[in-house]
Amino acid sequence: MSKVIYRTKHTLLKKMLLFSTLVVPVFFVGGCGDRTEINDLAIVVAATIDKSDKGQVELAIEIVVPKSMGSNQGEGGGGGGQATLVRSQKGDNLPDALSMLQADLSRKVFWGSCKVFIFGEGIAKDGIQDSLDFLVRDPLPRERAFVFVSEGEAKPFIGHKVPLERNPAEMIREMTARGSVNGVTLLELDEMMLNEDHSASLPYLTIKEEETSDGTLSELPKINGTAMFRKDKMVGVLTESTTRGLLWLKDRIKEASINMTPENVEGDLSMTQIKSKVNLTPKISGGEWTMIIKVKTEGVVVQNSTVLNLDDPKQVKKIEKAFGKQIEDRMRKAIEESQDMRVDAAHFGKEFHRKYPKQWKTVKGRWEEVFPEVKIEFVIDAHIRSRGFVDESIKERGSGN
């Protein structure tokens, strides 16, 4: 509890310091010779943190090029000018690397616009606690900036052109903001690290190659699963498909597409989930720890390649059963893989602690051993809200006429 209170006070203090840094100087514009103007700032939009070959920390920052700020550029940084540039330095730790980097720049590093922090896989496996401590302790990094882990080194994920957005950081942030991936802010990561289950998860970035209009290959960042952390060290990766199950468990799915084949039916259906609510109910009985997962969800049929008639209540029930089974299978796979890694990414431990505080005291020091033995029960309530503009599939209408 003391840690939580400390972090809460620290967050308020951080906001006050940030306010004073950005707003208070406005009142002293006239005649103030030591004020910091925007022309004196190196505005950071993204930062990467890697482990160097010699075991040092390498910090790379993507900085807005001042000349590009006033130009009328097209989407994706077009117009011939370079919108951002990347600078990096190495140090014994993150503050040391930052001081070395600052010494190389003519402008003061400004974190207020940094929306993305990426940890390289090497430093993630070694442990991110020290770097995280600096980022949440310093008043300027935004606590609502998103945090990621990259496959291999993180530095190659910034500084190049991408379609539609001004820079890779903006592209990654927009993909995360849509809610289709496991987005985690700096503040949320800090809170996860303070949980008694000692588990955390971050979106996992990979590079995908995409052919451009002129036939060349462009390397683009892709969110491709979830990096799993026990304490502050990365221990494995959930696939993109399994990550969807984790998002359901954490009740963070905004919209999802599901393809399924009902039992004893040829063809398949595609549905879009438009509403979902998940409740976790812990139960301890006879020394056995069980998590009851109740899911209530609604979906819309967007394609029907079967002969099922959506105007027939019995056939609709068959579809709803398949719909619920798909969700259960994905959640079960996410839990099983999490238990194999001994990472409580859905934070079952928090729910047991809340309902059974006395029993929790007996296991909190060894939760990573107890969590893999937790039993799972599902209660799925899946409904079809809309069946589109027609009830019969094209196959059924074609066979009937």
Secondary structure as UniProt FT lines:
FT   HELIX           2..22
FT   HELIX           24..28
FT   TURN            30..31
FT   TURN            33..34
FT   HELIX           38..40
FT   STRAND          41..51
FT   TURN            53..54
FT   STRAND          57..64
FT   HELIX           66..69
FT   TURN            75..77
FT   STRAND          84..91
FT   HELIX           94..104
FT   STRAND          108..110
FT   TURN            112..113
FT   STRAND          116..120
FT   HELIX           121..126
FT   HELIX           129..137
FT   TURN            143..144
FT   STRAND          146..150
FT   HELIX           155..157
FT   HELIX           168..177
FT   TURN            178..179
FT   HELIX           186..194
FT   TURN            196..197
FT   STRAND          199..211
FT   TURN            213..214
FT   STRAND          217..230
FT   TURN            231..232
FT   STRAND          233..238
FT   HELIX           240..249
FT   TURN            250..251
FT   STRAND          256..260
FT   TURN            263..264
FT   STRAND          269..285
FT   TURN            286..287
FT   STRAND          288..304
FT   TURN            310..311
FT   HELIX           313..341
FT   TURN            345..346
FT   HELIX           348..355
FT   HELIX           357..361
FT   TURN            362..363
FT   HELIX           364..366
FT   HELIX           367..370
FT   HELIX           371..373
FT   STRAND          375..386
FT   HELIX           394..400
//
